Amino acid sequence: MGATTSDDTAADEAPAGGATAGEATAGGKAPDGSASDRAASAPTAGGTTAPGPATENPPTAYSRGARFLLLFAVFLCAACGLVYELALTALGSYLIGNSVMQTSVVISVMVFAMGIGSLAAKPLQRRAVGAFALVEGVLALVGGLSVLVLYVSFAWLRIYMPSMVVVTFAVGLLIGAEIPLLMTLLQRIRRQEAGSAVADMFAVDYIGALVGGLCFPLLLLPAFGQLKGALVVGAVNAVAGVVVVLWIFRRKTRRVVRVSLLAGMAAVLAVLGTVYALADDIEVTARQQLYRDPIVHAETTPYQDIVVTRSTAFTGDPDMRLFLNGDLQFSSVDEYRYHEALVHPALSGRRSSVLILGGGDALALREVLRYDDVEDVTLVDLDPAMTRLARTFGPLRELNRDALSDRRVTAVNADAFNWLRDATRRFDTVVIDFPDPDSAALAKLYSVEFYHLLKQVLKPGSQVMVQGGSPFFAPKSYWSIAATIGEAGYRTTEYQVDVPSFGNWGFILATPGTDGPPPPLRLAEQAPPLRFLDDAVLEAAAVFPLDRRPLDVRASTLMDPVVLEYTLNEWQNY
């Protein structure tokens, strides 16, 4: 076609470092401010002046709006890229646990892949417009489908970690390719010193990352969930990367290239839209692969994945089970064993005011409210979705006897650690029913610092009950929790019971102060009729067999959360 200005022409798609006519400014000035025809009449080696090509290939003028629009595309692409990273990290934390490991793998693999992507994009700078649009279209497809692909790999193929590394590398490779291509496009609109151009682009890039990082937990997860949220971000990514760039450089891109890229974007949007329409069915089908019994309720919150299953037990009774992030919290067939052991020994002393930390299912609360002399109960649970489920989900509300509707109860949705820092009132009894410390967020609730904070809400002689995990399956974790409570200045009594759906399970009864005997393990004289626990069972529960005796383990602190390490190592084979 001769001397054209098409996107697939090497003369017009020169690297940003080359001086092309298309890089001249709208005012006809060269980058250094000299007249644009100065380059067209450069002296030759013989001292004569060679005629310039200005009349054959006139410069393309861009408005100020074009540069703003391109920087806006940088902003959107940066926001989308960070959302992909956060989605991969969050999904791994939900499915696998060990959020520190998941975060480390995702970030390190992605940053490495971004470097490879930047190098791989160098040859593409000659055709930067088409290359960038193509990269964004592929990134939108890969990033948008990333959560679905990994969830399917986890549910059906059981190869989550290898799949996660591959997907993370692919996303990082494409994100890394964006930077040199965007830099080339920015320089074509207006030539700048390298430092100024980098400063402008990275400033917008970092602002976009900030917005994406905030939108993920505050907007995308609550409104769409993980799977649909990634699909929505993929659609935004496709539009920002393809339409915006093709609009800015439409005069420099051949029609066939524009049509091809727009058709590709439409295909990407069609795939993402189809998957979005089928997302609920796909998620239900994949999730059901992870559970033996039919799922009757499932939701993903900013804090956890909540699943309730229901079936018929071997006894013929309904068996409802609650899972948080895949970990069993209770079975309705035998949960009374766990909650009687958790609550009633702690209520053997004064109990007019009771604090429950965790226990958003309200089953521990149900047991507390069986005492008529309990005047008020404060329940603090992080996730409002969990307490809402306990209030409104019929089978669970029936199991907890609608405990959250009792006039004596005040429910607070807050992080227990932070809530304790601001608490002023004191309680007679505290019942702590947190999930096992298998993440950094939970490990801080089993730290010396946490139990120090707890003292400020205790009265002299108050009793504290802590669920401590399994002395049989996770003995280091259990005895570390006991050592941590002791390190914080409490006297403790350890005991364990058998809960068929859990196996052997342990608890720690504590009272503040280091002088005096440990708290007695007993039931109150006014204790209501129980199905499992009595004084004889409690007396036997305090005896640990030889293979469950105390271990020499370390106390856990915020700066050295050894209980997390113990928990992850001991439960990995169960």
matplotlib code that plots the C-alpha trace (Angstrom):
import matplotlib.pyplot as plt

x = [0.0, 3.0, 3.7, 0.7, 0.0, -1.5, -1.0, 0.7, 3.3, 6.7, 7.5, 4.6, 4.9, 8.5, 9.7, 9.2, 12.9, 12.6, 11.7, 8.7, 6.5, 3.6, 5.4, 5.3, 3.0, -0.2, 1.4, 3.9, 6.9, 9.5, 9.9, 12.7, 10.6, 12.3, 10.3, 9.1, 10.6, 14.1, 14.2, 12.9, 16.0, 18.8, 22.3, 23.9, 27.5, 28.4, 27.1, 24.0, 20.5, 18.5, 14.8, 12.6, 9.6, 7.2, 5.1, 4.8, 4.0, 2.3, 2.3, -0.8, -2.2, -3.6, -5.8, -5.1, -8.1, -6.4, -3.6, -6.1, -8.1, -5.0, -4.0, -7.5, -7.0, -3.8, -5.8, -8.5, -6.0, -4.0, -7.2, -8.2, -4.7, -4.7, -8.2, -7.0, -4.1, -6.3, -8.9, -6.3, -5.0, -8.4, -9.5, -6.4, -7.0, -10.6, -9.9, -6.5, -6.0, -2.5, -3.1, 0.5, 1.7, -1.0, -0.2, 3.5, 3.2, 0.8, 2.8, 6.2, 5.0, 3.1, 5.9, 8.4, 6.0, 5.5, 9.3, 9.2, 6.2, 8.0, 10.9, 8.6, 6.8, 9.9, 9.5, 5.8, 6.5, 6.7, 3.0, 2.1, -1.6, -2.6, -0.3, -1.7, -5.3, -4.6, -2.8, -5.7, -8.2, -6.3, -5.8, -9.5, -10.3, -7.6, -8.1, -11.9, -12.0, -9.1, -11.3, -13.6, -10.7, -9.0, -12.3, -12.9, -9.3, -9.8, -13.3, -12.9, -9.2, -7.7, -4.6, -5.2, -1.6, -0.1, -3.1, -2.8, 0.9, 0.1, -2.8, -0.9, 2.1, -0.2, -1.9, 1.4, 3.0, 0.2, 0.2, 3.9, 3.5, 1.2, 3.9, 6.3, 3.4, 1.6, 4.9, 5.2, 1.7, 2.1, 5.2, 3.4, 0.8, 3.4, 7.1, 8.5, 11.8, 11.9, 11.7, 8.7, 6.9, 7.6, 6.4, 3.1, 2.3, 3.3, 1.4, -1.8, -1.0, -0.5, -3.7, -5.6, -4.1, -5.3, -8.9, -8.8, -7.6, -10.3, -13.1, -12.3, -13.4, -15.8, -17.7, -16.9, -17.1, -20.3, -22.1, -20.9, -18.9, -15.5, -16.5, -18.8, -16.6, -13.7, -15.9, -17.1, -13.5, -12.5, -15.3, -14.1, -10.5, -11.5, -13.4, -10.6, -7.8, -9.4, -12.0, -10.2, -6.9, -8.5, -10.5, -7.4, -5.4, -8.2, -6.6, -3.3, -4.9, -6.1, -9.7, -9.1, -7.0, -9.7, -12.5, -10.4, -9.6, -13.2, -14.5, -12.0, -13.2, -16.8, -15.9, -14.2, -17.2, -19.6, -17.6, -17.5, -21.2, -22.1, -20.1, -21.6, -25.1, -24.1, -21.9, -24.4, -25.1, -21.4, -20.5, -23.2, -22.2, -18.5, -19.1, -21.2, -18.2, -16.5, -19.2, -20.6, -24.1, -26.5, -25.8, -28.8, -27.2, -24.0, -22.6, -19.2, -18.7, -15.8, -14.6, -15.3, -17.1, -20.2, -21.8, -24.6, -25.4, -28.2, -28.8, -30.1, -27.8, -27.5, -29.8, -32.5, -32.3, -31.6, -27.9, -27.3, -23.6, -22.0, -18.7, -16.6, -13.9, -14.4, -13.8, -16.6, -18.0, -20.7, -23.0, -26.5, -26.4, -23.8, -23.1, -24.7, -21.7, -19.3, -21.4, -22.3, -18.6, -17.7, -20.3, -21.5, -18.2, -17.5, -20.9, -20.2, -19.3, -20.8, -22.7, -25.0, -23.1, -21.6, -19.4, -19.3, -16.5, -17.1, -20.0, -22.0, -24.2, -25.7, -25.4, -23.1, -25.5, -28.4, -26.7, -25.9, -29.5, -30.7, -29.7, -32.5, -30.0, -28.0, -29.1, -27.3, -25.2, -23.0, -22.0, -19.2, -18.8, -16.9, -19.2, -22.7, -23.6, -23.1, -25.3, -27.9, -27.9, -28.4, -31.4, -33.1, -32.2, -35.0, -33.1, -30.3, -32.7, -34.6, -31.4, -30.3, -33.8, -33.9, -31.4, -30.4, -34.0, -33.8, -34.2, -31.1, -28.8, -26.8, -25.1, -22.1, -20.4, -16.8, -13.3, -12.9, -9.3, -10.2, -13.5, -11.6, -9.2, -12.1, -14.3, -15.0, -17.5, -16.6, -18.2, -18.5, -17.9, -16.3, -16.8, -14.4, -15.6, -13.3, -12.4, -9.1, -6.1, -5.3, -4.8, -2.9, -6.2, -7.3, -3.9, -3.9, -7.0, -4.9, -2.0, -0.5, -1.5, -5.1, -5.4, -3.8, -6.5, -9.1, -8.2, -9.6, -13.2, -12.9, -13.9, -11.9, -12.6, -14.1, -13.9, -12.8, -13.5, -11.5, -12.0, -8.5, -8.7, -7.9, -5.3, -5.2, -5.0, -3.3, -1.5, 1.1, -1.6, -3.7, -0.9, 0.5, -2.9, -2.8, 0.8, -0.2, -3.1, -0.7, 1.9, -0.7, -1.1, -4.0, -4.4, -5.7, -7.5, -7.3, -9.8, -11.0, -14.2, -15.1, -17.4, -18.1, -18.2, -14.9, -13.2, -11.3, -11.6, -10.1, -10.9, -9.1, -10.9, -9.0, -9.2, -6.9, -4.0, -1.0, -1.5, -3.9, -5.2, -6.5, -10.2, -12.3, -13.9, -17.5, -21.1, -23.2, -25.8, -28.5, -27.3, -30.1, -30.6, -27.9, -27.7, -24.0, -22.2, -22.2, -19.7, -18.4, -17.8, -16.0, -13.8, -12.8, -12.3, -9.5, -7.4, -5.3, -4.0, -0.2, -0.4, -2.2, -0.2, 1.2, 4.0, 6.9, 5.7, 6.0, 3.4, 2.1, 2.4, 1.5, 5.1, 5.7, 2.4, 3.7, 0.2, -0.4, 2.6, 1.6, -2.0, -1.1, 1.5, -0.7, -3.9, -2.5, -3.0, -6.6]
y = [0.0, 2.3, 4.7, 4.2, 5.0, 1.6, -0.2, -3.2, -1.0, -1.1, 2.5, 3.8, 1.4, 2.2, 1.9, 4.8, 5.7, 6.3, 9.7, 9.3, 11.9, 10.5, 11.5, 15.2, 17.3, 18.9, 22.3, 21.1, 21.2, 18.5, 17.0, 19.5, 22.5, 23.1, 23.5, 20.2, 20.8, 21.0, 17.2, 17.2, 19.2, 17.6, 18.1, 15.2, 14.0, 16.2, 19.3, 19.6, 19.5, 16.4, 16.8, 15.5, 13.2, 15.6, 16.0, 12.2, 11.2, 14.1, 14.0, 12.8, 15.4, 14.2, 16.3, 16.6, 14.4, 11.5, 11.4, 11.7, 8.8, 6.6, 7.4, 6.5, 3.1, 2.7, 3.4, 0.8, -1.8, -1.4, -1.7, -4.9, -6.4, -5.9, -7.4, -10.5, -10.8, -10.4, -12.8, -15.5, -14.9, -14.9, -18.0, -19.9, -18.8, -20.0, -23.3, -24.3, -22.1, -20.9, -17.4, -16.4, -19.2, -18.4, -14.7, -15.3, -17.8, -15.6, -12.4, -13.9, -15.8, -12.9, -10.4, -12.8, -13.3, -9.6, -9.2, -11.9, -10.3, -6.9, -8.5, -10.5, -7.3, -5.5, -6.9, -5.9, -2.2, -1.8, -2.6, -1.3, -0.5, -3.9, -5.7, -3.9, -4.5, -8.2, -8.5, -6.8, -9.1, -12.2, -10.9, -10.1, -13.7, -15.4, -13.1, -13.2, -17.0, -17.5, -18.0, -20.4, -22.4, -22.8, -23.6, -26.4, -27.6, -27.8, -29.4, -32.0, -32.4, -31.9, -30.1, -26.6, -25.6, -26.4, -24.8, -21.7, -21.3, -21.7, -19.2, -16.7, -16.9, -16.3, -13.3, -11.8, -12.4, -10.4, -7.7, -7.3, -6.9, -3.9, -1.5, -1.2, -1.1, 1.6, 3.6, 3.4, 4.6, 7.5, 8.6, 8.5, 11.0, 13.3, 12.8, 13.2, 12.7, 9.1, 10.0, 12.2, 9.6, 6.9, 9.1, 10.0, 6.4, 4.8, 7.5, 6.6, 2.9, 3.0, 5.0, 2.4, -0.3, 1.5, 1.8, -1.9, -3.0, -1.2, -2.2, -5.9, -6.3, -3.4, -3.7, -6.7, -9.4, -8.2, -7.4, -10.3, -12.8, -14.1, -16.0, -13.3, -10.5, -11.8, -12.0, -8.4, -7.2, -9.2, -7.4, -4.0, -5.0, -5.9, -2.7, -0.5, -2.3, -2.6, 0.0, 2.9, 2.3, 1.6, 4.8, 6.9, 5.4, 4.8, 6.9, 4.9, 1.5, -0.2, -1.1, -4.9, -4.7, -2.6, -5.0, -8.0, -6.7, -5.5, -8.9, -10.5, -8.3, -9.1, -12.8, -12.3, -10.4, -13.2, -15.9, -13.9, -13.1, -16.7, -17.9, -15.1, -16.3, -19.9, -19.0, -19.9, -23.3, -23.9, -22.9, -25.0, -28.1, -27.6, -26.9, -30.0, -32.1, -31.0, -32.2, -35.6, -34.4, -32.1, -28.4, -26.5, -23.1, -21.6, -18.0, -16.4, -13.3, -11.0, -13.1, -16.7, -19.3, -20.6, -23.9, -25.8, -29.4, -31.6, -35.4, -38.2, -39.8, -43.5, -42.9, -41.7, -38.1, -35.2, -34.3, -30.6, -29.6, -26.2, -25.7, -22.5, -22.4, -26.1, -26.9, -28.7, -26.5, -28.8, -31.7, -31.4, -35.1, -34.6, -30.9, -31.0, -32.9, -30.2, -27.2, -28.8, -29.4, -25.8, -23.9, -25.5, -26.0, -22.3, -21.4, -23.2, -19.9, -16.4, -16.0, -13.0, -11.4, -13.6, -12.7, -15.1, -14.5, -16.3, -18.8, -16.9, -20.0, -19.2, -22.8, -21.9, -19.0, -21.5, -23.4, -20.1, -19.0, -22.2, -20.6, -18.3, -16.3, -15.2, -11.6, -10.5, -12.0, -10.2, -12.2, -10.9, -12.5, -11.1, -12.0, -10.5, -13.1, -15.8, -14.2, -13.4, -17.1, -18.1, -15.7, -16.5, -19.9, -22.1, -25.4, -23.5, -21.2, -24.2, -25.9, -22.8, -22.3, -18.8, -17.8, -14.5, -13.2, -13.5, -10.1, -10.8, -11.0, -8.3, -9.4, -7.4, -7.9, -7.0, -8.3, -9.7, -8.5, -4.9, -5.1, -6.0, -3.1, -0.7, -2.7, -1.1, -3.3, -6.5, -10.0, -12.9, -15.5, -15.6, -18.4, -18.4, -20.4, -19.4, -21.7, -23.5, -21.1, -22.2, -18.7, -15.6, -13.8, -16.5, -17.1, -13.6, -14.7, -17.4, -15.2, -14.0, -10.5, -11.5, -13.1, -10.1, -7.9, -10.3, -9.5, -6.0, -7.4, -9.9, -9.5, -11.0, -14.7, -14.7, -17.9, -18.2, -21.2, -21.7, -24.4, -25.7, -28.2, -31.8, -33.1, -36.3, -35.1, -31.8, -32.2, -29.4, -27.0, -27.8, -27.7, -24.5, -22.8, -24.0, -22.7, -19.4, -18.9, -19.7, -17.3, -14.5, -15.0, -17.5, -20.7, -23.4, -26.8, -28.8, -31.5, -33.4, -35.2, -37.3, -35.8, -38.4, -36.0, -34.3, -37.1, -36.3, -32.6, -30.4, -27.4, -25.1, -23.6, -20.6, -18.0, -14.9, -14.9, -17.1, -17.7, -20.4, -23.7, -24.1, -23.6, -26.7, -28.7, -29.1, -28.3, -25.7, -27.0, -25.2, -26.6, -27.6, -31.3, -32.2, -35.0, -35.8, -34.1, -34.8, -34.6, -38.2, -37.4, -34.2, -36.0, -38.5, -35.8, -34.2, -37.4, -37.5, -40.9, -41.4, -40.5, -37.2, -35.9, -32.3, -31.5, -29.1, -26.5, -22.7, -20.0, -18.2, -14.4, -11.9, -11.7, -15.4, -17.2, -20.7, -22.0, -21.4, -23.5, -26.3, -26.3, -26.3, -29.1, -31.3, -31.0, -31.3, -35.1, -35.0]
z = [0.0, 0.0, 2.8, 5.1, 8.7, 9.5, 12.8, 11.1, 9.3, 10.7, 9.7, 11.8, 14.7, 15.5, 19.1, 21.4, 21.2, 17.4, 16.0, 13.8, 12.3, 14.2, 17.5, 16.7, 18.9, 17.8, 17.6, 14.9, 17.3, 17.8, 21.3, 22.1, 21.0, 17.7, 14.5, 13.2, 9.7, 11.2, 11.2, 7.7, 6.5, 8.4, 6.9, 5.1, 5.4, 2.5, 4.1, 1.9, 3.1, 2.4, 1.6, 4.5, 4.3, 6.0, 2.9, 2.4, 6.0, 7.8, 11.6, 13.5, 15.9, 19.2, 21.5, 25.2, 25.7, 24.0, 26.6, 29.4, 27.9, 27.6, 31.2, 32.2, 30.5, 32.5, 35.7, 34.8, 33.8, 37.0, 39.1, 37.2, 37.6, 41.4, 41.7, 39.8, 42.3, 45.4, 44.0, 43.6, 47.1, 48.7, 46.9, 48.0, 51.6, 51.5, 49.9, 51.2, 54.3, 55.3, 54.0, 54.5, 52.1, 49.6, 49.5, 49.3, 46.3, 44.4, 44.8, 44.1, 41.0, 39.7, 40.1, 38.5, 35.6, 35.2, 34.6, 32.0, 30.4, 30.2, 28.4, 26.1, 25.1, 23.7, 20.1, 20.2, 20.5, 16.7, 16.6, 20.0, 19.4, 18.1, 20.6, 23.6, 22.5, 22.0, 25.4, 27.2, 25.5, 26.5, 30.0, 30.4, 29.4, 31.6, 34.6, 34.4, 34.2, 36.8, 39.8, 38.0, 36.6, 40.0, 41.7, 39.2, 39.6, 43.3, 43.3, 40.5, 39.6, 43.0, 41.6, 43.0, 43.7, 40.3, 38.6, 40.8, 39.9, 36.1, 36.2, 38.4, 36.0, 33.0, 34.6, 35.7, 32.2, 30.6, 33.2, 32.7, 29.0, 29.5, 30.9, 27.9, 25.4, 27.4, 27.6, 23.8, 23.3, 25.7, 23.9, 20.6, 21.9, 23.4, 23.6, 27.2, 29.0, 30.2, 33.9, 33.4, 31.3, 33.9, 36.7, 35.0, 34.1, 37.4, 39.4, 37.6, 37.8, 41.5, 42.0, 40.0, 42.2, 45.2, 43.9, 42.8, 46.1, 48.0, 45.5, 45.9, 49.6, 49.8, 46.5, 44.4, 47.0, 48.7, 45.4, 43.2, 45.1, 44.0, 40.8, 39.3, 40.6, 38.6, 35.5, 35.9, 36.2, 33.1, 31.1, 32.3, 31.5, 27.9, 27.2, 28.7, 26.9, 23.5, 22.9, 24.5, 22.8, 19.4, 19.7, 20.4, 17.6, 15.1, 12.5, 12.7, 12.6, 9.4, 9.3, 9.1, 12.3, 14.1, 13.0, 14.0, 17.5, 18.1, 17.1, 19.5, 22.3, 21.5, 21.7, 25.0, 26.4, 25.0, 26.8, 30.1, 29.8, 29.2, 32.1, 34.3, 33.4, 34.3, 37.3, 40.0, 38.5, 38.0, 41.5, 43.1, 41.1, 41.9, 45.5, 45.9, 44.8, 48.0, 50.4, 51.0, 51.9, 49.9, 50.4, 51.6, 52.1, 50.8, 50.7, 50.5, 52.7, 52.9, 55.9, 55.0, 53.0, 54.8, 53.8, 55.5, 54.5, 55.5, 55.4, 57.5, 60.1, 60.7, 63.7, 61.4, 62.8, 60.5, 60.3, 59.6, 59.4, 59.3, 57.5, 57.5, 54.8, 54.4, 58.1, 60.1, 62.9, 64.2, 63.4, 64.7, 65.7, 68.4, 68.8, 72.2, 73.5, 72.3, 73.5, 76.9, 77.5, 76.4, 78.3, 81.5, 83.4, 82.9, 84.4, 87.6, 89.3, 89.0, 85.8, 85.9, 83.0, 80.2, 77.2, 74.2, 71.7, 68.4, 68.4, 65.8, 65.2, 68.7, 69.9, 72.8, 73.5, 73.7, 76.5, 78.4, 78.2, 80.0, 83.3, 84.6, 86.7, 83.7, 83.3, 80.2, 77.4, 74.9, 71.8, 69.6, 66.2, 63.3, 60.4, 60.3, 57.7, 60.3, 63.0, 60.4, 59.3, 63.0, 63.2, 59.9, 58.6, 59.8, 60.7, 62.5, 64.3, 65.5, 66.7, 68.6, 69.9, 68.5, 71.0, 69.4, 69.8, 73.6, 75.3, 77.4, 74.4, 72.7, 69.5, 68.1, 64.8, 65.3, 65.4, 68.9, 69.3, 68.5, 70.4, 73.6, 73.2, 73.5, 76.0, 79.4, 81.1, 83.0, 82.9, 85.3, 82.6, 79.2, 76.7, 73.7, 70.7, 67.8, 64.9, 65.1, 64.5, 60.9, 59.6, 60.7, 61.4, 63.8, 65.3, 66.8, 68.8, 70.4, 71.4, 74.8, 73.9, 73.3, 76.7, 78.3, 76.7, 77.9, 81.5, 81.3, 80.9, 83.7, 87.3, 90.2, 90.1, 86.6, 84.7, 81.0, 78.8, 75.6, 72.9, 72.2, 69.3, 69.5, 72.0, 69.9, 66.3, 67.1, 70.5, 69.9, 69.0, 72.0, 74.6, 73.0, 73.6, 77.2, 77.5, 76.0, 78.4, 81.3, 79.9, 80.0, 83.8, 84.2, 86.2, 83.9, 84.0, 80.8, 79.9, 76.8, 75.6, 72.6, 70.0, 67.3, 64.4, 65.6, 67.4, 70.6, 71.5, 74.2, 76.3, 78.7, 81.8, 83.1, 85.8, 86.1, 88.5, 89.1, 92.8, 94.1, 92.8, 89.2, 88.6, 89.7, 86.9, 88.0, 87.2, 89.0, 91.4, 89.5, 86.1, 83.8, 82.8, 80.3, 77.7, 77.9, 80.8, 84.5, 87.3, 86.7, 83.0, 84.0, 86.5, 83.8, 81.2, 83.3, 82.9, 79.8, 78.7, 78.1, 74.4, 75.2, 78.1, 78.1, 75.7, 76.0, 73.4, 73.1, 73.9, 70.8, 70.4, 67.8, 66.6, 66.9, 66.1, 66.6, 67.2, 63.5, 62.5, 64.8, 63.5, 59.9, 60.3, 62.5, 60.5, 57.0, 56.9, 58.1]

ax = plt.figure().add_subplot(projection="3d")
ax.plot(x, y, z, "-o")
ax.set_aspect("equal")
plt.show()
